[in-house]
Amino acid sequence: MLLTNEILLIVSVLLISAILLNKIGGKFGVPSLLIFILVGIMAGSDGIGGIYFEDYSLSQFIGIVAISYILFMGGLSVDIDELKPVFTEGAVLATLGVFITGILTGLCCYYFLDLSLLECMLLGGIISSTDAAAVFSVLRSKSISLANNLKPLLEFESGSNDPMAVFLTVGIIGLITAQLNLPYLVFDFFKQMLLGIVFGYLIAQVTVWLINKIKLEYDSLYVVITLASVLFTYSFISLIGGNGFIGTYVCGLAMASMKFVNKKTLIKFHDATAWIMQIVMFLILGLLVNFKYGFTFVKQAFLVAMVLTFVARPIAVFLTTIPFKRSMNEKLMISWVGLRGAAPIVLATFPLTAEIPHAIEIFNIVFFVVIISVLLQGTTIPYMAKKLKVDAPLDVDHKSILEYDGAHTSNKMIEFTVPENSQISGKQIFELNLPKGSLVSLIYKNGDYIIPTGSTIIESCDVLFMLLDVKNEQLVKEIICTPKTEA
């Protein structure tokens, strides 16, 4: 029991310390993930905490679960209207772009690292993809606004490019261990992608159907459904031979385009879940590294990071964006936001568990490449955006500001009474197809005032108190007052 209590105490102290230090680091422009990793290092065997941790299998397991939830939230938080114009470009960057990055990095590394060609290719594959957690946290925490759909493009690329990195990592490990051959690798990649996309979408459809059709007594239980859905998506797709990471991202992406009960509440919950997963994952990865031993690989890691940042990534971006109308500065910005994070470190545990030669060296190089990437690129993204003139003013919707002390606004609270035989009678609020920005704030129902949720059922004679833009008043009135059509 004493050991259990000690573990719980250490975990709680690490989490709180990471959050507090992140608050301090944020004032100086230090990215969150770097703070979390440094807290893990400080608590590790080489730091003041003295915690010895070297379980690569457990770290890999936790990393996979964490990345699944982070990718799911990344998809769930996407604005579909913003994604549509950059979907094809993002897909090309996430597949062909990652492949070119990995191959070029591996070839360059072969000339200055004391590793075999396949081992260098393995290193290149592991660090070939940008990291969703890193990109999301940097672009969103700093409230960076980029012009010409750059932000949704970069977020979509980072959320969907892990499968190619996983394919390269697992495939090259198979080639090193002589368990796979090249023709099978090509077939396996397309199989994994197809199964991941198809079943990720289908599971999203089933999840939304369950949420909408099963009227649960407690709204909190809808959260449990989505939590279980993420785990089911990754594990089921992986078991049938697909890519679980692309499956979880597609599942979140598909759900973002659908209407379901308590959608806003669920998004907020999964945002918090993604943050917890990021913190836990980075802390464990910080604990995992032997900093004193790993520091001997800083020179190699620096050379790899320079190749990745200034050679491989830019060439891959410039080649894959040829068919798309991008200016030179936009291409340079896309190249610069090539942040590496937890995903490469998690992938670097794969050679360790497969007992590949020089796996420890590869792991340590990857770890310090991530640190260098975050320090060099993560802290300079706002500066580079301004320097390259691809930043945009933050979009503030002044019309959404409520009346206060006579301030002008087009929003107002309007009262509607649901007539007999209304088309919305018997429907849940999320099913009403109200205009964007329209909110049912309060309902007078059967003599009581209630605060509604997305699953609240509207009935005849209910009085709805709605906050909406006055320009949508007539449309909302038509939705509420239109009678049911006879079947």
C-alpha positions as CSV (number, residue, x, y, z in Angstrom):
1,M,0.0,0.0,0.0
2,L,2.9,2.3,0.8
3,L,4.3,1.9,-2.7
4,T,0.9,2.6,-4.2
5,N,0.6,5.8,-2.2
6,E,4.1,6.9,-3.2
7,I,3.4,6.4,-6.9
8,L,0.1,8.3,-6.7
9,L,1.9,11.2,-4.8
10,I,4.7,11.3,-7.3
11,V,2.3,11.3,-10.3
12,S,0.2,14.1,-8.8
13,V,3.2,16.2,-8.0
14,L,4.6,15.7,-11.5
15,L,1.4,16.7,-13.2
16,I,0.9,19.8,-11.1
17,S,4.6,20.8,-11.5
18,A,4.3,20.4,-15.3
19,I,1.3,22.6,-15.5
20,L,2.7,25.3,-13.2
21,L,6.1,25.3,-15.1
22,N,4.2,25.4,-18.4
23,K,2.4,28.6,-17.2
24,I,5.8,30.2,-16.5
25,G,7.4,28.9,-19.7
26,G,4.5,30.2,-21.7
27,K,5.4,33.8,-20.8
28,F,8.8,33.2,-22.4
29,G,7.5,31.4,-25.5
30,V,8.7,28.0,-24.4
31,P,6.5,25.3,-26.0
32,S,4.4,23.1,-23.6
33,L,5.8,19.8,-24.7
34,L,9.4,20.9,-24.0
35,I,8.4,21.9,-20.4
36,F,6.7,18.5,-19.9
37,I,9.7,16.6,-21.2
38,L,12.1,18.6,-19.0
39,V,10.0,17.9,-15.9
40,G,10.2,14.2,-16.7
41,I,14.0,14.5,-17.1
42,M,14.3,16.4,-13.8
43,A,12.3,13.7,-12.1
44,G,14.3,10.9,-13.7
45,S,17.4,9.0,-12.6
46,D,19.7,11.8,-13.8
47,G,17.6,14.5,-12.2
48,I,16.7,15.7,-8.8
49,G,13.9,13.1,-8.5
50,G,16.1,10.1,-9.0
51,I,13.3,8.0,-10.4
52,Y,14.7,5.0,-12.3
53,F,12.4,4.1,-15.2
54,E,13.5,1.9,-18.2
55,D,10.3,0.1,-19.3
56,Y,10.2,0.6,-23.1
57,S,7.3,-1.7,-23.6
58,L,5.1,0.2,-21.1
59,S,6.2,3.5,-22.5
60,Q,5.3,2.4,-26.0
61,F,1.9,1.2,-24.8
62,I,1.1,4.5,-23.0
63,G,2.4,6.4,-26.0
64,I,0.1,4.6,-28.4
65,V,-2.9,5.2,-26.2
66,A,-2.0,8.9,-25.7
67,I,-1.4,9.5,-29.4
68,S,-4.8,7.8,-30.3
69,Y,-6.7,10.3,-28.0
70,I,-4.6,13.2,-29.3
71,L,-5.3,12.4,-32.9
72,F,-9.0,11.8,-32.2
73,M,-9.3,15.2,-30.6
74,G,-7.3,16.7,-33.5
75,G,-9.9,15.4,-35.9
76,L,-12.9,16.3,-33.7
77,S,-11.8,19.9,-33.4
78,V,-11.3,20.5,-37.1
79,D,-13.5,23.0,-38.8
80,I,-14.6,21.0,-41.9
81,D,-15.3,24.1,-43.9
82,E,-11.7,25.2,-43.4
83,L,-10.4,21.8,-44.2
84,K,-12.1,21.2,-47.5
85,P,-9.9,23.6,-49.6
86,V,-6.7,22.1,-48.3
87,F,-7.7,18.4,-48.0
88,T,-5.9,17.2,-51.1
89,E,-2.7,19.2,-50.4
90,G,-2.6,18.0,-46.8
91,A,-3.1,14.4,-47.9
92,V,-0.2,14.6,-50.3
93,L,2.1,16.3,-47.7
94,A,1.1,13.6,-45.1
95,T,2.0,10.7,-47.4
96,L,4.4,11.5,-50.2
97,G,5.9,14.4,-48.3
98,V,6.6,12.2,-45.2
99,F,8.0,9.5,-47.5
100,I,10.4,11.8,-49.2
101,T,11.5,13.4,-45.9
102,G,12.3,10.0,-44.4
103,I,14.2,8.8,-47.4
104,L,16.3,12.0,-47.8
105,T,17.1,12.1,-44.1
106,G,18.2,8.5,-44.1
107,L,20.4,8.9,-47.1
108,C,22.1,12.0,-45.7
109,C,22.5,10.4,-42.3
110,Y,24.4,7.5,-43.9
111,Y,27.3,9.8,-44.8
112,F,28.0,11.1,-41.2
113,L,26.6,8.4,-38.8
114,D,28.3,5.2,-38.0
115,L,25.2,3.1,-38.9
116,S,24.3,0.8,-41.8
117,L,22.1,2.1,-44.6
118,L,19.0,0.4,-43.4
119,E,19.6,1.7,-39.8
120,C,19.9,5.2,-41.2
121,M,16.7,4.7,-43.2
122,L,15.0,3.5,-40.0
123,L,16.2,6.7,-38.2
124,G,14.8,8.8,-41.1
125,G,11.5,7.0,-41.1
126,I,11.1,7.4,-37.3
127,I,11.5,11.2,-37.5
128,S,9.8,11.7,-40.9
129,S,6.4,12.9,-39.7
130,T,5.5,16.1,-37.9
131,D,3.9,15.6,-34.5
132,A,0.2,16.3,-34.0
133,A,0.6,17.1,-30.3
134,A,3.5,19.5,-30.9
135,V,1.8,21.3,-33.9
136,F,-1.6,21.5,-32.2
137,S,-0.2,22.9,-28.9
138,V,2.1,25.5,-30.6
139,L,-0.4,26.7,-33.2
140,R,-3.3,26.9,-30.8
141,S,-1.7,27.9,-27.5
142,K,-0.1,30.9,-29.1
143,S,-3.3,31.9,-30.9
144,I,-1.3,32.1,-34.1
145,S,-3.3,33.1,-37.2
146,L,-1.9,32.2,-40.6
147,A,-3.1,33.4,-44.0
148,N,-4.3,31.4,-46.9
149,N,-5.5,28.3,-45.0
150,L,-2.0,27.5,-43.7
151,K,-3.1,26.7,-40.2
152,P,-5.8,24.1,-41.2
153,L,-3.3,22.6,-43.7
154,L,-0.5,22.2,-41.1
155,E,-2.9,20.8,-38.5
156,F,-4.4,18.3,-41.0
157,E,-1.0,17.2,-42.2
158,S,0.3,16.7,-38.6
159,G,-2.8,14.8,-37.6
160,S,-2.8,12.4,-40.6
161,N,0.9,11.8,-41.3
162,D,1.8,9.4,-38.5
163,P,0.6,6.3,-40.5
164,M,3.3,6.9,-43.1
165,A,5.9,7.2,-40.4
166,V,4.6,4.0,-38.7
167,F,4.7,2.2,-42.0
168,L,8.3,3.3,-42.7
169,T,9.4,2.4,-39.2
170,V,7.7,-1.0,-39.0
171,G,8.6,-1.8,-42.6
172,I,12.3,-1.0,-42.3
173,I,12.4,-3.0,-39.1
174,G,10.9,-5.9,-41.0
175,L,13.6,-5.5,-43.7
176,I,16.4,-5.4,-41.1
177,T,15.1,-8.6,-39.4
178,A,14.4,-10.2,-42.8
179,Q,10.7,-10.7,-41.9
180,L,9.3,-8.6,-44.7
181,N,10.1,-7.9,-48.4
182,L,9.6,-4.7,-50.4
183,P,6.6,-5.8,-52.6
184,Y,4.7,-6.8,-49.4
185,L,5.5,-3.5,-47.8
186,V,3.8,-1.5,-50.6
187,F,0.7,-3.7,-50.5
188,D,0.6,-3.5,-46.7
189,F,0.7,0.3,-46.7
190,F,-2.3,0.6,-49.0
191,K,-4.1,-2.1,-47.0
192,Q,-3.5,-0.3,-43.7
193,M,-4.5,3.1,-45.0
194,L,-7.7,1.7,-46.7
195,L,-8.8,-0.2,-43.6
196,G,-8.0,2.7,-41.3
197,I,-10.0,5.2,-43.3
198,V,-13.0,3.0,-44.0
199,F,-13.4,1.6,-40.5
200,G,-12.6,4.9,-38.8
201,Y,-15.5,6.4,-40.7
202,L,-17.8,3.5,-40.0
203,I,-17.0,3.5,-36.3
204,A,-17.7,7.3,-36.2
205,Q,-21.1,6.7,-37.8
206,V,-22.0,4.0,-35.2
207,T,-20.7,6.1,-32.3
208,V,-22.8,9.1,-33.3
209,W,-25.9,6.8,-33.9
210,L,-25.4,5.4,-30.4
211,I,-25.1,8.8,-28.8
212,N,-28.2,10.2,-30.5
213,K,-30.4,7.1,-30.1
214,I,-29.6,6.0,-26.6
215,K,-31.2,8.5,-24.3
216,L,-29.0,8.1,-21.2
217,E,-30.1,9.3,-17.8
218,Y,-26.8,11.0,-17.1
219,D,-25.1,13.2,-19.7
220,S,-21.7,12.2,-18.4
221,L,-22.2,8.7,-19.8
222,Y,-21.9,10.0,-23.3
223,V,-18.3,10.8,-22.5
224,V,-17.7,7.2,-21.6
225,I,-19.1,6.1,-25.0
226,T,-16.6,8.3,-26.9
227,L,-13.7,7.3,-24.6
228,A,-14.4,3.7,-25.3
229,S,-14.9,4.4,-29.0
230,V,-11.4,5.8,-29.4
231,L,-9.9,2.7,-27.8
232,F,-12.1,0.4,-29.9
233,T,-11.2,2.2,-33.1
234,Y,-7.5,1.9,-32.6
235,S,-7.5,-1.7,-31.3
236,F,-10.0,-3.1,-33.7
237,I,-8.5,-1.6,-36.8
238,S,-5.0,-2.6,-35.7
239,L,-6.2,-6.2,-35.1
240,I,-7.7,-6.5,-38.6
241,G,-4.4,-5.3,-40.2
242,G,-5.3,-1.6,-40.6
243,N,-3.6,1.5,-39.3
244,G,-5.1,2.4,-35.9
245,F,-3.7,5.9,-35.9
246,I,-5.3,7.0,-39.1
247,G,-8.5,5.3,-37.9
248,T,-8.7,7.3,-34.8
249,Y,-8.0,10.6,-36.6
250,V,-10.6,9.8,-39.3
251,C,-13.1,8.8,-36.6
252,G,-12.7,12.2,-35.0
253,L,-12.7,14.0,-38.3
254,A,-16.0,12.2,-39.4
255,M,-17.6,13.0,-36.0
256,A,-16.7,16.7,-36.4
257,S,-18.9,16.8,-39.5
258,M,-21.9,15.2,-37.8
259,K,-24.5,16.5,-35.3
260,F,-24.8,14.7,-32.0
261,V,-26.0,15.2,-28.5
262,N,-23.8,17.3,-26.2
263,K,-21.2,17.9,-29.0
264,K,-19.7,21.0,-27.5
265,T,-19.4,19.4,-24.1
266,L,-17.8,16.3,-25.5
267,I,-15.3,18.4,-27.5
268,K,-14.3,20.3,-24.3
269,F,-13.9,17.0,-22.4
270,H,-11.7,15.4,-25.1
271,D,-9.7,18.6,-25.3
272,A,-8.9,18.1,-21.6
273,T,-8.2,14.4,-22.2
274,A,-5.8,15.3,-25.0
275,W,-3.9,17.6,-22.7
276,I,-3.7,15.0,-20.0
277,M,-2.4,12.5,-22.5
278,Q,0.2,15.0,-23.7
279,I,1.4,15.7,-20.2
280,V,1.6,12.0,-19.2
281,M,3.2,11.0,-22.4
282,F,5.9,13.6,-22.4
283,L,6.6,13.1,-18.7
284,I,7.1,9.4,-19.2
285,L,9.3,9.9,-22.2
286,G,11.4,12.4,-20.2
287,L,11.7,9.8,-17.4
288,L,12.7,7.1,-20.0
289,V,15.8,8.9,-21.4
290,N,19.1,8.4,-19.7
291,F,20.1,12.0,-20.1
292,K,23.8,11.7,-19.2
293,Y,24.4,8.8,-21.6
294,G,22.1,10.3,-24.3
295,F,23.9,13.6,-24.1
296,T,26.9,11.9,-25.9
297,F,24.7,11.8,-29.0
298,V,23.9,15.5,-29.1
299,K,26.4,16.2,-31.9
300,Q,24.9,13.5,-34.1
301,A,21.4,14.6,-33.2
302,F,22.2,18.2,-34.1
303,L,23.5,17.2,-37.5
304,V,20.3,15.1,-38.1
305,A,18.1,18.0,-37.0
306,M,19.9,20.4,-39.4
307,V,19.4,17.9,-42.3
308,L,15.8,17.4,-41.4
309,T,15.0,21.1,-40.9
310,F,17.0,22.7,-43.7
311,V,17.3,19.9,-46.4
312,A,14.9,17.0,-46.2
313,R,11.7,18.8,-45.0
314,P,12.0,21.8,-47.4
315,I,12.8,19.6,-50.4
316,A,9.8,17.4,-49.6
317,V,7.5,20.4,-49.2
318,F,8.6,22.1,-52.4
319,L,8.2,18.9,-54.4
320,T,4.8,18.0,-53.1
321,T,3.3,21.5,-53.3
322,I,4.2,21.9,-57.0
323,P,0.6,21.2,-58.2
324,F,-0.8,23.7,-55.6
325,K,-0.8,27.5,-55.8
326,R,1.6,28.3,-53.0
327,S,4.0,31.3,-52.9
328,M,7.6,30.8,-51.9
329,N,7.0,32.3,-48.5
330,E,4.1,30.0,-47.8
331,K,6.2,27.0,-48.8
332,L,9.0,28.1,-46.5
333,M,6.5,28.5,-43.6
334,I,5.1,25.0,-44.2
335,S,8.7,23.7,-44.2
336,W,9.4,25.5,-40.9
337,V,6.4,24.1,-39.1
338,G,7.9,20.7,-39.3
339,L,7.8,20.1,-35.5
340,R,8.9,16.8,-34.1
341,G,7.4,15.7,-30.8
342,A,6.3,12.6,-28.9
343,A,5.3,10.5,-31.9
344,P,8.9,10.1,-33.1
345,I,10.1,9.3,-29.6
346,V,7.3,6.6,-29.2
347,L,8.3,5.2,-32.6
348,A,11.9,5.1,-31.5
349,T,10.9,2.5,-28.9
350,F,9.9,0.1,-31.7
351,P,13.5,-0.8,-32.6
352,L,14.2,-1.2,-28.8
353,T,11.4,-3.8,-28.4
354,A,12.4,-5.5,-31.6
355,E,16.1,-5.6,-30.4
356,I,17.4,-3.9,-33.5
357,P,21.2,-3.3,-33.5
358,H,22.1,0.3,-32.3
359,A,18.5,0.8,-31.1
360,I,19.7,2.7,-28.0
361,E,21.7,5.0,-30.2
362,I,18.8,5.6,-32.5
363,F,16.5,6.3,-29.6
364,N,18.8,8.9,-28.1
365,I,19.4,10.6,-31.4
366,V,15.6,10.9,-32.0
367,F,15.1,12.2,-28.5
368,F,17.6,15.0,-28.9
369,V,16.4,15.8,-32.5
370,V,12.9,16.4,-30.9
371,I,14.4,18.7,-28.3
372,I,16.3,20.7,-30.9
373,S,13.3,20.8,-33.2
374,V,11.1,22.2,-30.4
375,L,13.7,24.8,-29.3
376,L,14.6,25.9,-32.8
377,Q,11.3,25.8,-34.6
378,G,8.6,25.7,-31.9
379,T,9.8,28.9,-30.3
380,T,10.2,30.9,-33.6
381,I,7.0,30.1,-35.4
382,P,5.4,33.5,-34.6
383,Y,8.5,35.3,-35.6
384,M,8.9,33.3,-38.9
385,A,5.2,33.9,-39.8
386,K,5.8,37.7,-39.5
387,K,9.1,37.6,-41.2
388,L,7.7,35.6,-44.2
389,K,4.5,37.8,-44.1
390,V,2.1,34.9,-43.9
391,D,0.6,35.9,-40.6
392,A,-3.0,37.2,-40.5
393,P,-4.9,39.3,-37.9
394,L,-6.7,37.1,-35.3
395,D,-10.3,36.7,-36.4
396,V,-12.5,38.4,-33.7
397,D,-16.2,38.3,-34.3
398,H,-17.3,41.6,-32.8
399,K,-20.9,40.8,-33.6
400,S,-20.9,38.0,-31.0
401,I,-20.2,40.5,-28.1
402,L,-23.3,40.9,-26.0
403,E,-24.9,44.2,-25.1
404,Y,-23.2,45.7,-22.1
405,D,-23.4,49.3,-20.9
406,G,-25.0,50.3,-24.2
407,A,-22.3,48.7,-26.5
408,H,-23.6,48.0,-29.9
409,T,-24.3,44.4,-30.9
410,S,-26.5,42.5,-33.3
411,N,-27.1,39.6,-30.8
412,K,-30.2,39.6,-28.6
413,M,-32.3,37.3,-26.4
414,I,-35.6,36.4,-28.0
415,E,-38.5,34.4,-26.6
416,F,-40.4,31.8,-28.7
417,T,-43.4,29.7,-27.8
418,V,-43.5,26.3,-29.6
419,P,-46.9,26.1,-31.2
420,E,-49.1,23.0,-31.3
421,N,-48.2,20.6,-34.1
422,S,-44.8,22.3,-34.6
423,Q,-42.3,20.3,-36.7
424,I,-39.7,20.5,-33.8
425,S,-42.1,19.0,-31.2
426,G,-40.6,15.7,-30.0
427,K,-37.1,16.5,-31.3
428,Q,-33.9,16.9,-29.3
429,I,-32.2,20.4,-29.5
430,F,-29.3,19.1,-31.5
431,E,-31.7,18.0,-34.2
432,L,-33.2,21.4,-34.8
433,N,-30.7,22.6,-37.4
434,L,-30.6,26.1,-35.9
435,P,-28.4,28.7,-37.6
436,K,-24.8,28.9,-36.4
437,G,-24.5,31.0,-33.3
438,S,-28.1,30.4,-32.2
439,L,-28.3,29.1,-28.6
440,V,-31.3,27.8,-26.6
441,S,-30.3,29.3,-23.2
442,L,-33.4,28.5,-21.1
443,I,-36.7,26.7,-21.5
444,Y,-40.0,27.2,-19.6
445,K,-41.5,23.7,-19.5
446,N,-44.5,22.6,-17.5
447,G,-44.3,25.4,-15.0
448,D,-40.5,25.1,-14.5
449,Y,-37.5,26.8,-15.9
450,I,-34.8,24.4,-17.0
451,I,-31.3,24.8,-18.5
452,P,-31.3,22.6,-21.6
453,T,-28.6,20.3,-23.0
454,G,-28.3,19.0,-26.6
455,S,-30.5,16.0,-25.6
456,T,-33.4,18.0,-24.2
457,I,-36.6,17.2,-26.0
458,I,-38.7,20.1,-27.2
459,E,-42.5,19.8,-26.7
460,S,-45.5,21.9,-27.8
461,C,-46.2,24.9,-25.6
462,D,-42.5,25.1,-24.4
463,V,-41.2,28.6,-24.2
464,L,-37.7,28.9,-25.6
465,F,-35.4,31.7,-24.6
466,M,-32.8,32.0,-27.3
467,L,-29.7,34.0,-27.8
468,L,-29.2,34.7,-31.5
469,D,-28.2,37.2,-34.2
470,V,-31.2,39.3,-35.1
471,K,-30.5,38.6,-38.8
472,N,-31.4,34.9,-38.1
473,E,-34.6,35.7,-36.2
474,Q,-37.0,35.1,-39.0
475,L,-35.2,31.8,-40.0
476,V,-35.4,30.6,-36.4
477,K,-39.1,31.6,-36.2
478,E,-39.8,29.5,-39.3
479,I,-38.0,26.5,-37.9
480,I,-40.0,26.7,-34.7
481,C,-43.4,27.6,-36.1
482,T,-43.5,25.4,-39.3
483,P,-46.2,22.7,-38.7
484,K,-45.5,19.0,-39.1
485,T,-46.1,17.6,-42.5
486,E,-48.6,14.8,-42.7
487,A,-47.1,11.4,-43.6
